């Protein structure tokens, strides 16, 4: 159930990212909302469930981007693996650590996309603008904390609902000393 909810959230974020944020002026920036969900999944979900959702989000993002087939799943899964491996030695699941983690991860992802596209498309020109990259990075860092709080609220709400329903529907034992 929780997996389906986060896939639905990812689909909604993709619709917002590809329709609403593209109408914003260039000086405001266009935040990568799917990236924020990938950061959250890598810091708060189980390994296999988070990797499966990340792969699915990468595949859907790959359909809309159309740069190179398989680019976004590779980048998102690589970022997922880096955050999961670094979480063994660092505390990355705290809310206060999400903005710097998102900012560093976005720079890492942008550099990987730039490197991959320049190596695979020989005649293609890929623009690298520090101004737009830093603007996107600041937007991602600002949006990281509220998105982390909202996604954490969704996760606790829907994961606690299942646990509560198990105890509410449970019949009471015949022993009056065990309540």
N, C-alpha and C positions, 0 to 999 in steps of 0.2 A: 504494500500500500504506500509506504513512504517513498519507495523507488518511483512509483508511478506519479506521485505528487511532485517530486523533484524533476522528473522528465517533463511534466506539464508546466512547471515553473520555467524550465529551460526553454520550452517552446514559446511561452509568453514573452520571455526576455528576448528571444530571437526575433519575434514579430515586432516588438518595440524597437529593437536595435536596427532592424532593416527597414522600418517604415517611418517611425516618428523621429528618431535621432538623425536620420539623413536629411530631414527638412531644416535642421538647425543650421545657423550660419557657421562658417569655418572658424571664426574667432572664438566661438563657444566650445567647439570640439564635439566629437562624437564618441561617447564612452562605449567600451566593449563590455557589455553587461554579462555576456556568457562567460567571459574571463573571470568576473567576480564570483560566479557560481562555481566555476572550476576550482578557484582558490578555496572556497568554503567546503566543497566536497573533499578536497585533498586534506583539509585539516580536521574535519569532523566526522566523516563517514568511515565505515569499514573499508578495508582495502579493495576487496573484489566488487562490492556494490558501488563504491565511488569510482573505481576504474571503469566499470561497465557504463555508468551514467556519463562519465567524462568522454568515453569513446563515442557514445551515441550523440552527445552534444557536439563533439568534433566532426562527426560525419554530417550532421545537419548544417553546421557552420560551413563545412566544405562545399555543400550544395549551393549555398547562397554566395560564397566568396568567388568560386570559380577560378582561382589562381592556378594552382597545381592540384591535381587529384591526390588526396591523401595528406595534404600539407597540415591542415588543422588537426586531424586526429593524431598525427605524429607529434606536433607541437604541444597540444593539450595533454597527451599522455606523458610526454617527456617532462613537462612542467609538473604534472601530477606526481610522477616518480621522484623528481628532485625535491618537492615539498615533503613527500612521505619519508624520503630518506633523511632529509634534514630535520624532520620532526623527532627523530630518534635522539638527537643531541640538543635540540633547541625546543623551547616551548612556543609552538606556533598556533595552538588552538585557543589562545586567549584573545579576547576581543581587542585589547590594546595593541596587539602585535599584528593585526590584520592590515592596517594602512601601509606600514613599511614593507610587509611581505607582498602586498599587492603591487606596490610601486616597483620593488626589485624584480618581482616576477614579470611585470609588464615590460620592463626594460629587457629582461632576458628573452621573453617571447618575441618582442619586436626585433631584437638582434638576430634571433634564430630564423625568423621569417625572412628578414633581409638577406641573410647569408644563404639560405636555402634557395630563394628565388633568384639571386644573382648567379648562383652556381648552376641552376637547372635551366634558366632561360638565357641563352647566350646573347641574343639581340635585344632583350627587354631592358628597358630603363626603369630602375626602381628608385624612387625619390626617397632620400633620407633627410628629413628636415628636423633639426633638433628642436626648433620652436614648437612644431606640431606634436612631436613625440613627448616633449616635456609637458605640454598642455594636456595631452591625453593621460600622462602619468599622474599629474596633479588631480585630474578629474577622477581617475581610478582610485587614488589614495583617499580622496574626500568621500567618495561613494562606498568605500570598503567598510567603514564602521557601521553605517546604517543598514547596509545590505546584510552584513554579518548578523546584526541584531534581528532583523526581520526573518532571515533564513533560520536562525537558531530558534526563534519563536515558533516558526512553522514546524521545525523538526521536533521540538519538545511537545508541541500540541498534539501532533498526530502520532508520535510514538507513545505518549502517555495515555492517549485515548484507548489504545489497544490494551495496555496494561490495566487500566481502570476497569474496562469492560470485563476482563477476566475475573476480577475480584468482586464486581457488583453482581454478576450473574451466578456466582458460585453459591451453592446451597449451603446452609449452615449445618454443622455437624450436630449429632444428637447429644454430644457431651456438653453440658451447660457450663463447664469450667473452661472450655476452649472457646473463646469468642473471636 
